[in-house]
Amino acid sequence: MADKKILLAGKALDKVMPAIRAGKILASKTDATRLHPDSCATRTEDLLAVNLGPIAHVVDVTESNPLQVAVTSPAARRRVPGFEFSLFPEEFPAGTLMEISPDILVPSFEWYYLHKALSLSFEKQVLLGFELCGRFAHSVMCDGTSACDFLVDPVLDAGSLRSYIEQSAGMTGAKPAKAAAGWVLDNAYSPREAVIALEQMLPPRRGGRGYPAPLLNPVISVPPEKRGIVSRETFMPDLYWPGALDVEYDSGYHNEEGQVERDKARVADIQALGIPVISATRSSLATCDRAELLGRQVGAKLADAMGLSMRRRLKRLDDLDLQQFRAALHARLMAAIGSPLRAGTRKGGGTWAFDGDDMQEINDFEWN
């Protein structure tokens, strides 16, 4: 069986790739640029001989729940109980395959990103890029649900992702993948950081505000001449427009003893360096109105640093149609990260979109 392999495909990848990303399954890249049809397991006896142990905790292969695998020849696609076949090109760019075991192959994260562009919306595709290039990872649980791990290592960087897509220009999915990858930033620490960044930098026609892209969690050295007024030699802002603004996102999940004081001291140091700081919390994204307010605050601070051109841009954003685009984008992004907005009726009239995770103002609402 050493010369017969299975290449996972379809829904199997949607279970296995997140588990690899979260460190639950180990995989390593290969140098292969070709997968000969004869090397793919296609006969029943070859498929059943594959040891699925390394992926058994995320896939449960039965006749009613078949395992999706790929072949590189149309003639190799056949009916085998417990398996479904997809077609994969026989030749592909270097770095396209990873190996879980001598018998089990999966596409690289670059190829997976390109492939998912065929089924994901633009926003979900961009968020997938933020995750693969960031410090958070969704892992699939045994019951099929998903949990988010934090402070994990990125598996890609935005530059290498875009480079791979350029090399794969003729492959199916390359065009929408390229459109989404152009907005991916490195080093997001959470899905909500990604949402805040996207809402500021996407173009207005896509529901963003068209601001310059921030840096996410960069390590900034304090100039030697200013080290006497702060308590550290480096700082790491959450969303940073160099020299103009730091948006600090507080999830509310890190309120252990001493951490709040350390966070306050860090913000004080950043402000002492002459950099304005805006604090954002989960409630800042709880409604479309609150997200709009955060965007206006960011724009005002950027205008202070960038001047007339930014103020003119802010004026154009007052268009009612663009405001509706932004509200729709916010709702889609929050739904994509698993925090859909809910509609409530405010006492005294009017409606308000409310995030079910943020219950700080529950007493102000009468639910429909």
Long-range contacts (C-beta under 8 A, 24 or more apart in sequence): 1-41, 1-46, 1-49, 1-50, 1-103, 2-102, 3-39, 4-39, 4-40, 4-41, 4-46, 4-49, 4-50, 4-103, 5-35, 5-39, 5-40, 5-41, 5-50, 5-102, 5-103, 5-104, 5-105, 6-40, 6-41, 6-47, 6-50, 6-67, 6-69, 6-103, 6-104, 6-105, 7-35, 7-40, 7-69, 7-70, 7-71, 7-88, 7-97, 7-105, 7-106, 7-107, 8-55, 8-67, 8-68, 8-69, 8-70, 8-104, 8-105, 8-106, 8-107, 9-68, 9-69, 9-70, 9-85, 9-86, 9-88, 10-68, 10-84, 10-86, 11-68, 12-59, 12-67, 12-68, 12-69, 13-68, 13-106, 13-107, 13-112, 13-115, 14-140, 15-58, 15-59, 15-140, 16-55, 16-58, 16-59, 16-100, 16-106, 17-106, 17-109, 17-112, 18-137, 18-138, 18-139, 18-140, 18-146, 19-55, 19-57, 19-58, 19-139, 19-140, 20-98, 20-100, 20-106, 20-155, 21-109, 21-131, 21-132, 21-137, 21-138, 21-139, 21-152, 21-155, 22-137, 22-138, 22-139, 22-149, 22-152, 23-137, 23-149, 23-152, 24-57, 24-58, 24-139, 25-54, 25-55, 25-58, 25-100, 26-54, 26-100, 27-98, 27-99, 27-100, 27-106, 28-98, 28-99, 29-95, 29-97, 29-98, 29-99, 29-108, 30-97, 30-98, 30-99, 30-105, 31-94, 31-95, 32-96, 32-97, 33-91, 33-92, 33-93, 33-94, 33-96, 34-90, 34-91, 34-92, 35-72, 35-88, 35-90, 35-92, 35-97, 35-105, 36-72, 36-90, 37-71, 37-72, 37-73, 37-75, 37-76, 37-90, 40-69, 40-70, 40-71, 40-72, 40-73, 40-76, 41-69, 41-103, 42-71, 42-76, 42-78, 42-80, 42-85, 43-80, 44-80, 44-81, 47-80, 47-82, 47-83, 50-103, 50-104, 51-101, 51-103, 51-104, 52-104, 53-101, 54-100, 54-101, 54-104, 55-100, 55-104, 57-142, 58-140, 58-142, 89-171, 93-164, 93-167, 93-168, 95-164, 108-164, 109-155, 109-156, 110-156, 110-160, 110-161, 110-164, 110-165, 111-164, 111-168, 113-156, 113-161, 113-165, 113-177, 113-181, 114-164, 114-165, 114-168, 114-171, 114-173, 114-174, 114-177, 115-173, 116-173, 116-177, 117-173, 117-174, 117-176, 117-177, 117-180, 118-172, 118-173, 118-176, 121-332, 121-336, 122-176, 122-179, 122-180, 122-206, 123-198, 123-329, 123-332, 123-333, 123-336, 124-336, 125-176, 125-177, 125-180, 126-180, 126-181, 126-183, 126-184, 126-198, 127-191, 127-194, 127-195, 127-198, 127-333, 127-336, 127-337, 129-156, 129-158, 129-161, 129-180, 129-181, 129-183, 129-184, 130-184, 130-185, 130-188, 130-191, 130-194, 130-197, 130-198, 131-188, 131-191, 131-194, 132-156, 132-161, 133-157, 133-158, 133-161, 133-184, 133-185, 133-186, 133-187, 133-188, 134-186, 134-187, 134-188, 134-189, 134-194, 134-216, 135-187, 135-188, 135-189, 135-217, 136-188, 136-189, 136-190, 136-191, 146-338, 148-190, 148-191, 150-189, 150-190, 151-189, 154-186, 154-187, 157-186, 158-184, 158-185, 158-186, 185-213, 185-214, 185-215, 185-216, 186-216, 187-215, 187-216, 187-217, 187-218, 188-216, 188-217, 189-216, 189-217, 189-238, 190-249, 190-251, 191-337, 191-338, 192-249, 192-251, 192-282, 192-285, 192-337, 193-217, 193-238, 193-239, 193-249, 194-337, 195-285, 195-330, 195-333, 195-334, 195-337, 196-239, 196-247, 196-249, 196-280, 196-284, 196-285, 196-294, 197-239, 198-329, 198-333, 199-291, 199-295, 199-326, 199-329, 199-330, 199-333, 200-239, 200-295, 200-298, 202-329, 204-316, 204-317, 204-322, 204-325, 205-325, 206-325, 206-329, 207-325, 207-326, 207-328, 207-329, 207-330, 207-332, 208-326, 208-329, 209-295, 209-298, 209-299, 209-317, 209-326, 210-313, 210-317, 211-241, 211-298, 211-299, 211-302, 211-313, 212-241, 212-302, 214-239, 214-240, 214-241, 214-247, 215-239, 215-240, 215-241, 215-242, 216-240, 222-273, 226-272, 226-273, 229-272, 229-273, 230-269, 230-272, 230-273, 231-265, 231-269, 232-266, 232-269, 235-266, 235-269, 235-270, 235-273, 237-270, 237-275, 241-302, 241-305, 243-275, 243-305, 244-275, 244-276, 244-301, 244-302, 244-304, 244-305, 244-306, 245-275, 245-276, 245-277, 245-278, 245-298, 245-301, 245-302, 245-305, 246-270, 246-275, 246-276, 246-277, 246-278, 247-277, 247-278, 247-279, 247-280, 247-298, 248-277, 248-278, 248-279, 248-280, 249-280, 249-281, 250-279, 250-280, 250-281, 251-281, 251-282, 252-281, 252-282, 276-301, 276-304, 282-355, 282-357, 282-358, 283-355, 283-358, 283-360, 285-330, 285-334, 285-339, 285-355, 286-341, 286-354, 286-355, 286-357, 286-358, 287-341, 287-352, 287-353, 287-354, 287-355, 288-326, 288-327, 288-330, 288-331, 288-341, 288-353, 289-352, 289-353, 291-326, 291-330, 292-323, 292-326, 292-327, 292-330, 295-326, 327-353, 343-368, 344-368
